[in-house]
Amino acid sequence: MKSFTNMQAGALAIRRFMLAVLPMLALIVSALPFATAPARAGMAGNLLLPLGGHKQAPLDFTLRDVMTGKEVRLSSLRGKVVVVNFWSIACPPCRAEIETLKDLWKKLKGLDVELITVHVGADANKVRAFMQEKNIDMPVLHDEFENVAKAWGVMHLPVTYVLDTNGKLAFIAFGARNWKNPQITRLLLTLISPLQGSE
């Protein structure tokens, strides 16, 4: 009986250890340098996790662009493919990723694709200074009180959602990506036209 009780206590201790360690491991993995992600992922499907386009975006939102002061409402972009990237200047992988998002934005400009980055927290002046220093002029919306990030279930940064032309979730990317990857570009183009993505 005593040995059985000891076994139970041991199992409980192991369970508590796993519950404590697993979240830490997930955090460590999510913080790995973004440059390693494309190297580990040999296929574009590993870069953007497909969601099937069956589920509506978690929440419509209206946020102000820190660069222009203009308010942007997500639902006003319906009819276009929308890439929504949540990030922060306090996050090193985010700062590296934003440079490649700038290149993607320039590449897709003029097509039916909208790229909006949502900065989570921090002072708008700090975000604006960072963008000016890096010469990045794409839209940066400010989620100052993190309400939108919480509503969308954002746990770690960066994370990117891709909405199809009907406003439904098509892809998601946990962690930073190299958005210069042509496979990612082709995936985004397939949401506009399957023929464009196959070119």
C-alpha positions as CSV (number, residue, x, y, z in Angstrom):
1,M,0.0,0.0,0.0
2,K,2.8,2.3,0.9
3,S,4.7,1.6,-2.3
4,F,1.5,2.3,-4.3
5,T,1.1,5.7,-2.5
6,N,4.8,6.5,-3.3
7,M,4.1,5.6,-7.0
8,Q,1.1,8.0,-7.0
9,A,3.2,10.8,-5.4
10,G,5.9,10.2,-8.0
11,A,3.5,10.3,-10.9
12,L,2.0,13.5,-9.5
13,A,5.4,15.1,-9.2
14,I,6.3,14.1,-12.8
15,R,3.0,15.6,-14.0
16,R,3.6,18.9,-12.2
17,F,7.1,19.0,-13.7
18,M,5.8,18.5,-17.2
19,L,3.1,21.1,-16.8
20,A,5.8,23.6,-15.6
21,V,8.3,22.8,-18.3
22,L,6.2,22.5,-21.4
23,P,5.1,26.1,-21.6
24,M,8.8,27.2,-21.1
25,L,9.8,24.9,-24.0
26,A,7.1,26.4,-26.2
27,L,8.3,29.9,-25.4
28,I,11.9,28.9,-26.2
29,V,10.9,27.4,-29.6
30,S,8.8,30.5,-30.5
31,A,11.8,32.7,-29.7
32,L,14.3,30.9,-32.0
33,P,15.8,33.2,-34.6
34,F,13.5,33.8,-37.5
35,A,16.3,32.9,-40.1
36,T,16.2,29.3,-39.0
37,A,12.5,28.8,-39.7
38,P,12.8,28.7,-43.6
39,A,15.8,26.4,-43.3
40,R,13.8,23.9,-41.2
41,A,10.8,24.1,-43.5
42,G,11.4,22.6,-46.8
43,M,7.8,23.2,-48.1
44,A,5.7,26.3,-48.2
45,G,3.0,24.5,-46.3
46,N,5.3,24.4,-43.4
47,L,5.8,28.1,-43.6
48,L,2.1,29.0,-43.6
49,L,-0.2,26.6,-41.8
50,P,-3.4,26.2,-43.8
51,L,-6.7,26.8,-42.0
52,G,-9.0,25.9,-44.8
53,G,-10.9,29.2,-45.0
54,H,-13.8,27.9,-43.0
55,K,-13.6,30.2,-40.0
56,Q,-14.2,33.9,-39.9
57,A,-11.6,36.2,-38.5
58,P,-11.8,36.4,-34.7
59,L,-12.8,40.0,-34.5
60,D,-13.3,43.0,-36.7
61,F,-11.3,46.0,-35.5
62,T,-10.5,49.6,-36.1
63,L,-7.0,50.9,-35.2
64,R,-5.0,54.0,-36.0
65,D,-2.0,53.9,-38.3
66,V,1.0,55.3,-36.2
67,M,2.6,56.7,-39.4
68,T,-0.4,58.5,-41.0
69,G,-2.8,58.9,-38.1
70,K,-5.5,57.4,-40.3
71,E,-8.0,54.9,-38.8
72,V,-8.1,51.5,-40.6
73,R,-11.1,49.1,-40.2
74,L,-10.3,45.5,-41.0
75,S,-13.7,44.8,-42.6
76,S,-13.2,47.6,-45.0
77,L,-10.6,45.5,-46.7
78,R,-13.1,42.7,-47.6
79,G,-12.6,41.5,-51.1
80,K,-8.9,41.5,-50.8
81,V,-6.4,39.1,-49.3
82,V,-5.3,40.5,-46.0
83,V,-2.1,39.7,-44.2
84,V,-2.4,40.7,-40.5
85,N,0.9,40.6,-38.6
86,F,1.1,41.1,-34.8
87,W,4.5,42.2,-33.6
88,S,6.4,44.5,-31.2
89,I,9.6,46.5,-31.3
90,A,10.4,44.8,-27.9
91,C,10.6,41.4,-29.8
92,P,14.0,40.8,-31.6
93,P,12.5,38.2,-34.1
94,C,9.7,40.7,-34.8
95,R,12.2,43.5,-35.6
96,A,14.1,41.2,-38.0
97,E,10.9,39.9,-39.6
98,I,9.5,43.4,-40.3
99,E,12.3,44.0,-42.8
100,T,11.2,41.1,-44.9
101,L,7.5,42.1,-44.6
102,K,8.5,45.4,-46.0
103,D,9.8,43.6,-49.1
104,L,6.7,41.6,-49.4
105,W,4.5,44.7,-49.2
106,K,6.4,46.4,-52.0
107,K,6.2,43.2,-54.1
108,L,2.5,42.9,-53.8
109,K,1.6,46.6,-53.9
110,G,-1.0,47.2,-56.6
111,L,-2.4,43.7,-56.3
112,D,-5.5,42.7,-54.3
113,V,-3.4,42.0,-51.2
114,E,-3.3,44.3,-48.2
115,L,-0.6,43.9,-45.6
116,I,-1.2,45.5,-42.2
117,T,1.1,45.1,-39.2
118,V,-0.4,45.5,-35.7
119,H,2.0,46.7,-33.1
120,V,1.1,45.4,-29.7
121,G,1.6,47.8,-26.8
122,A,4.3,50.4,-26.4
123,D,4.2,54.1,-27.1
124,A,3.3,55.2,-30.6
125,N,6.2,57.6,-30.7
126,K,8.7,54.8,-30.1
127,V,7.1,52.7,-32.9
128,R,7.1,55.7,-35.3
129,A,10.8,56.3,-34.5
130,F,11.7,52.7,-35.2
131,M,9.8,52.7,-38.5
132,Q,11.5,55.9,-39.6
133,E,14.9,54.7,-38.6
134,K,14.4,51.5,-40.7
135,N,12.8,53.5,-43.5
136,I,9.7,51.3,-43.4
137,D,6.5,53.1,-44.7
138,M,4.0,50.3,-44.8
139,P,0.9,50.5,-42.5
140,V,1.5,50.0,-38.8
141,L,-1.6,49.9,-36.7
142,H,-1.3,50.5,-32.9
143,D,-3.0,48.1,-30.5
144,E,-1.9,50.2,-27.5
145,F,-3.9,48.4,-24.9
146,E,-3.5,44.9,-26.5
147,N,-7.3,44.5,-26.8
148,V,-7.2,43.3,-30.4
149,A,-4.3,40.9,-29.7
150,K,-6.1,39.4,-26.8
151,A,-9.4,39.0,-28.8
152,W,-7.5,37.3,-31.6
153,G,-5.9,34.9,-29.1
154,V,-2.3,36.1,-29.6
155,M,-0.1,34.3,-27.1
156,H,3.4,35.0,-28.4
157,L,4.9,37.4,-30.9
158,P,5.2,37.5,-33.8
159,V,2.2,35.8,-35.3
160,T,0.6,36.3,-38.7
161,Y,-2.9,35.6,-40.0
162,V,-3.8,35.5,-43.7
163,L,-7.5,36.2,-44.5
164,D,-9.0,35.3,-47.9
165,T,-11.1,37.6,-49.9
166,N,-14.2,36.6,-47.9
167,G,-12.5,37.6,-44.6
168,K,-12.0,34.0,-43.5
169,L,-8.8,32.6,-42.0
170,A,-6.8,30.9,-44.8
171,F,-3.3,30.6,-43.2
172,I,-1.5,31.3,-40.0
173,A,2.2,31.6,-39.1
174,F,3.4,31.2,-35.5
175,G,6.8,32.8,-35.1
176,A,8.8,34.9,-37.5
177,R,9.1,34.1,-41.2
178,N,11.3,35.2,-44.1
179,W,8.6,36.8,-46.2
180,K,11.0,37.1,-49.1
181,N,10.5,33.4,-49.7
182,P,8.9,33.1,-53.2
183,Q,6.9,30.0,-52.0
184,I,5.0,32.3,-49.5
185,T,4.3,34.8,-52.3
186,R,2.9,32.1,-54.5
187,L,0.6,30.9,-51.6
188,L,-0.7,34.4,-51.1
189,L,-1.3,34.8,-54.9
190,T,-3.4,31.6,-55.0
191,L,-5.9,33.3,-52.7
192,I,-6.4,35.9,-55.4
193,S,-6.3,33.5,-58.3
194,P,-5.2,29.9,-58.5
195,L,-3.5,30.6,-61.9
196,Q,-1.4,33.5,-60.4
197,G,-0.1,31.2,-57.7
198,S,1.0,28.5,-60.2
199,E,3.1,30.9,-62.2
